[in-house]
């Protein structure tokens, strides 16, 4: 029953005791696969709004679904991190690792991080493997700045916020996102519908498939 | 719909967008509350064995349940940490934060960390609040050393592993654990039964209560 596997690059004294509950069993029970929808885009592009709305609708349809939000994580797990480049990278790495734990536990995780650097998103993708789906919440800077829901662009323009993405720090657009949501040109409702259709296609397990596979076990 | 709350001690520019799915709704769906069973005890005391066995049985009974294991986390989220005191404390703090995320998402989390210091466990408890249940996996050093499933005590006695809990580093027993499992005197089966009875009492929501509360919403 006990399967000891060496796990840490920092020690030869650590061995993992294998869980007897594998991710597939969790997926079958939930009726959908676990995975990560990694929303990336400028501040004000609509990431959190879309994530929270999609979470609400999917939950009511019976999904095990969770929003992981940069702002929320920084209040807890990442409260020890600042905003220097190394801290930002660590912020994203930890978020990706937590998303992986949730995805393997059966959750559809919807993350909402600006995550402006391709290299950081590449690392998040490498951590999660094929369960990782990059979603570009595409709104141009002018649109985001005109919304400015938190008043951050105004303060950034006044020089009160250093290294603000889009103003004084770069945003590197995804080159080949799995999905692109045009939040400057389409309504929230339309974008949520697009996102949910993608989710159904990519993560839903058909009841027949679930039952059949369960009977084969 | 959007409720902005300042969240980070490190920045005045972060605001959380509130999820519309509250923990209670997740608990009602799952039929049990989320929470954290924090198993603490010496290496070889049986923490992982009990955690994995309890997870397996609870999953088959329909629970959303997950083992978080020190060894497993060190392969991912905490792979950047070594074994100096500050790193050990950070290891426990992050584990407690991740456990909290899972507990608030509806999971019963069973952690299996030696977590030898009272202060670290106090912090883990403070992070999780009343959802935190300390479980002392009590086996004396002689019993653990005679089992030595990973051969670690032997190597520690030979001086090959510095600061090994129980040999060359202290283990501070819980003063008032919520539950105490006597793994040196009782069988694995008996200890698992004790643990599961505690779980039923502490976390199960009665179907009637769930239905009633749902209808009141």
Interface residues (C-beta under 8 A of the other chain):
Chain A: X2 X4 X7 X8 X9 X10 X11 X13 X14 X15 X16 X17 X18 X19 X20 X21 X25 X26 X48 X49 X51 X52 X53 X55 X56 X59 X64 X65 X66 X67 X68 X69 X70 X71 X72 X74 X75 X76 X77 X79 X80 X81 X82 X83 X90 X94 X97 X98 X100 X101 X102 X105 X106 X107 X112 X127 X149 X150 X152 X155 X161
Chain B: X2 X4 X7 X8 X9 X10 X11 X13 X14 X15 X16 X17 X18 X19 X20 X21 X25 X26 X48 X49 X51 X52 X53 X55 X56 X59 X64 X65 X66 X67 X68 X69 X70 X71 X72 X74 X75 X76 X77 X79 X80 X81 X82 X83 X90 X94 X97 X98 X100 X101 X102 X105 X106 X107 X112 X127 X149 X150 X152 X155 X161
